[in-house]
C-alpha cells in the first residue's frame, strides 16, 4: 500500500488523515537515533531557584558497534 504525497503549499483544506504512522516513525528514529535535550528553570522574581536538564540519546542496539564499557556494561 503506497501513501499519496500531500503537497505542503496546497491552498485547499486537506481531506482525510495526514501524518506518519507511529510504527514508521519509531522505525526511523531507532534506525538513525535521536538526541533529546531540554532545560527547565523554575524562577521567582527572575531569580532562578531550580534548574533541571535533560540530555538523552535514543538509538537501537547493534551487534557491530562495540559497547563503550570495557566490561560489557554497567549491568
N, CA and C of each residue as an Amber inpcrd file, in Angstrom:
protein
   225
   0.8370000  -1.1730000   0.0000000   0.0000000   0.0000000   0.0000000
   0.8850000   1.2410000   0.0000000   0.7170000   2.1090000  -0.9630000
   1.5060000   3.3290000  -1.0350000   0.6470000   4.5110000  -0.6450000
   1.2420000   5.4390000   0.0740000   0.5350000   6.6370000   0.5080000
   0.6940000   7.7240000  -0.5390000  -0.3440000   8.5300000  -0.6990000
  -0.2850000   9.6360000  -1.6380000   0.5410000  10.7630000  -1.0420000
   1.2960000  11.4450000  -1.8970000   2.1040000  12.5690000  -1.4570000
   1.1900000  13.7800000  -1.2770000   1.3000000  14.4430000  -0.1260000
   0.4700000  15.6130000   0.1560000   1.3460000  16.8560000   0.0510000
   1.0410000  17.7630000  -0.8900000   1.8490000  18.9800000  -1.0020000
   1.5800000  19.9180000   0.1660000   2.6360000  20.5620000   0.6820000
   2.5020000  21.4510000   1.8390000   1.9400000  22.8110000   1.4460000
   2.0680000  23.2020000   0.1890000   1.6060000  24.5250000  -0.2200000
   0.2380000  24.4890000  -0.8850000  -0.5520000  23.4790000  -0.6280000
  -1.8770000  23.3390000  -1.2000000  -2.8360000  24.2940000  -0.4810000
  -3.4790000  25.2480000  -1.2070000  -4.3670000  26.1990000  -0.5340000
  -5.6780000  25.5810000  -0.0760000  -6.0680000  24.4320000  -0.6300000
  -7.3230000  23.7900000  -0.2530000  -7.1520000  23.0310000   1.0630000
  -8.2370000  22.9110000   1.8360000  -8.1480000  22.1130000   3.0710000
  -7.8870000  20.6460000   2.7480000  -7.1510000  20.0050000   3.6340000
  -6.8160000  18.5950000   3.4350000  -8.0150000  17.7340000   3.7640000
  -8.1850000  16.6750000   3.0100000  -9.2800000  15.7440000   3.2820000
  -8.6880000  14.4300000   3.7560000  -9.1900000  13.9290000   4.8580000
  -8.7100000  12.6680000   5.3990000  -7.5180000  12.8650000   6.3110000
  -7.0840000  11.8090000   6.9560000  -5.9500000  11.9150000   7.8880000
  -4.6340000  12.0890000   7.1490000  -3.7830000  12.9310000   7.7050000
  -2.4590000  13.1700000   7.1410000  -1.4540000  12.9550000   8.2640000
  -0.3940000  12.2400000   7.9920000   0.6260000  12.0270000   9.0010000
   1.4590000  10.8050000   8.7010000   2.2970000  10.4700000   9.6380000
   3.1810000   9.3260000   9.5190000   2.7300000   8.2890000  10.5360000
   2.5740000   7.0400000  10.1270000   2.2140000   6.0120000  11.1100000
   3.2740000   5.9090000  12.2100000   2.8380000   5.6530000  13.4200000
   3.7330000   5.5930000  14.5660000   4.8070000   4.5330000  14.3860000
   4.4720000   3.4120000  13.7690000   5.4440000   2.3410000  13.5570000
   6.5650000   2.8150000  12.6270000   6.2260000   3.5360000  11.5690000
   7.2460000   4.0550000  10.6570000   8.1240000   5.0960000  11.3360000
   7.5150000   5.9610000  12.1400000   8.2790000   6.9730000  12.8590000
   9.2350000   6.3200000  13.8550000   8.7610000   5.3430000  14.6080000
   9.6070000   4.6450000  15.5810000  10.7360000   3.8920000  14.8780000
  10.4450000   3.2650000  13.7540000  11.4740000   2.5480000  13.0000000
  12.5630000   3.5030000  12.5220000  12.1770000   4.6560000  12.0410000
  13.1690000   5.6240000  11.5650000  14.0020000   6.1940000  12.7050000
  13.3480000   6.4840000  13.8350000  14.0700000   7.0250000  14.9930000
  15.0880000   6.0180000  15.5070000  14.6850000   4.7560000  15.6280000
  15.6060000   3.7490000  16.1460000  16.6990000   3.4010000  15.1430000
  16.4230000   3.5250000  13.8560000  17.4370000   3.2180000  12.8480000
  18.5190000   4.2910000  12.8070000  18.1360000   5.5450000  12.9880000
  19.1080000   6.6270000  12.8890000  19.5120000   7.1850000  14.2440000
  18.6500000   7.0810000  15.2360000  18.9230000   7.6230000  16.5540000
  18.4070000   9.0510000  16.6720000  18.1830000   9.4710000  17.8870000
  17.6960000  10.8220000  18.1300000  18.2430000  11.2980000  19.4710000
  18.5550000  12.5740000  19.5550000  19.0260000  13.1850000  20.7860000
  17.9360000  14.1110000  21.2960000  17.5810000  13.9480000  22.5640000
  16.5990000  14.8120000  23.2110000  17.3360000  15.6340000  24.2510000
  17.1530000  16.9330000  24.1790000  17.8320000  17.8190000  25.1100000
  16.8810000  18.9290000  25.5110000  16.8650000  19.2530000  26.8040000
  15.9920000  20.3190000  27.2600000  16.3820000  20.8170000  28.6260000
  15.9510000  22.0240000  28.9320000  16.2070000  22.6480000  30.2280000
  14.9070000  23.2080000  30.7670000  14.7350000  23.0980000  32.0740000
  13.5850000  23.6710000  32.7700000  14.1220000  24.4620000  33.9470000
  13.7710000  25.7360000  33.9910000  14.2260000  26.6020000  35.0770000
  12.9950000  27.1450000  35.7910000  12.9390000  26.9380000  37.1050000
  11.8740000  27.4870000  37.9310000  12.4510000  28.6990000  38.6510000
  11.8050000  29.8470000  38.4230000  12.3190000  31.0970000  38.9920000
  11.1810000  31.8820000  39.6180000  11.5160000  32.6430000  40.6390000
  10.5770000  33.5710000  41.2690000  11.2430000  34.9390000  41.2370000
  10.5020000  35.9230000  40.7130000  11.0150000  37.2970000  40.5870000
  12.3440000  37.3220000  39.8280000  12.4130000  36.5440000  38.7730000
  13.5900000  36.4470000  37.9080000  14.8410000  35.9590000  38.6340000
  14.6560000  35.2440000  39.7490000  15.7660000  34.6150000  40.4700000
  15.6270000  33.1100000  40.2620000  16.5310000  32.4860000  39.5190000
  16.4230000  31.0440000  39.2870000  16.6140000  30.2540000  40.5820000
  15.6500000  29.3760000  40.8690000  15.7150000  28.5600000  42.0780000
  16.0800000  27.1140000  41.7800000  15.4850000  26.5630000  40.7320000
  15.7090000  25.1560000  40.3940000  15.9660000  25.0650000  38.8960000
  16.9750000  24.2820000  38.5300000  17.2510000  24.0360000  37.1210000
  17.3360000  22.5400000  36.8900000  16.5470000  22.0520000  35.9380000
  16.5690000  20.6470000  35.5560000  17.0290000  20.5570000  34.1110000
  17.9860000  19.6900000  33.8510000  18.4910000  19.4920000  32.4920000
  18.2670000  18.0470000  32.0780000  17.8840000  17.8640000  30.8340000
  17.6670000  16.5280000  30.2880000  18.4940000  16.4010000  29.0210000
  19.3130000  15.3700000  28.9620000  20.0810000  15.0370000  27.7690000
  19.9670000  13.5280000  27.6000000  19.3020000  13.0910000  26.5380000
  19.0920000  11.6610000  26.3250000  19.3910000  11.2970000  24.8770000
  19.9110000  10.1070000  24.6800000  20.1830000   9.5620000  23.3550000
  19.3630000   8.2960000  23.2040000  18.5070000   8.2600000  22.1880000
  17.7160000   7.0740000  21.8890000  18.2460000   6.4700000  20.6000000
  18.5720000   5.1900000  20.6580000  19.1180000   4.5230000  19.4960000
  18.8680000   3.0310000  19.6390000  18.9540000   2.3170000  18.5420000
  18.7950000   0.8720000  18.5970000  20.1300000   0.2070000  18.9360000
  20.0660000  -1.0310000  19.3680000  21.2620000  -1.7930000  19.7080000
  21.7560000  -2.4840000  18.4400000  23.0510000  -2.4120000  18.2090000
  23.6340000  -3.0030000  17.0250000  24.8100000  -3.8730000  17.4560000
  24.8830000  -5.0910000  16.9720000  25.9570000  -6.0090000  17.3560000
  27.3040000  -5.5870000  16.7820000  27.3110000  -4.8310000  15.6940000
  28.5690000  -4.4320000  15.0670000  29.2520000  -3.2800000  15.7870000
  28.4890000  -2.5620000  16.6240000  29.0630000  -1.4280000  17.3580000
  29.4070000  -1.9110000  18.7610000  30.6660000  -1.8550000  19.1650000
  31.0350000  -2.3440000  20.4910000  30.5010000  -1.4340000  21.6010000
  30.3380000  -2.0060000  22.7790000  29.9080000  -1.2340000  23.9470000
  31.0110000  -0.2780000  24.3710000  30.6480000   0.9080000  24.8550000
  31.6830000   1.8370000  25.2850000  32.3560000   1.4490000  26.6000000
  31.8190000   0.4470000  27.2950000  32.4030000  -0.0020000  28.5590000
  33.3020000  -1.1940000  28.3230000  34.3980000  -1.2710000  29.0280000
  35.3550000  -2.3840000  28.8470000  34.7900000  -3.7280000  29.3220000
  33.9590000  -3.6940000  30.3670000  33.4390000  -4.9580000  30.9110000
  32.0780000  -5.3370000  30.3460000  31.5980000  -4.6510000  29.3240000
  30.3350000  -5.0090000  28.6870000  29.1490000  -4.1630000  29.1330000
  29.2930000  -3.3760000  30.1560000  28.1920000  -2.5080000  30.5420000
  28.0420000  -2.3820000  32.0310000  27.2150000  -1.4210000  32.4420000
  27.0430000  -1.1740000  33.8800000  26.1480000  -2.1930000  34.5620000
  25.4500000  -3.0550000  33.8220000  24.5370000  -4.0000000  34.4610000
  25.2100000  -5.3130000  34.7610000
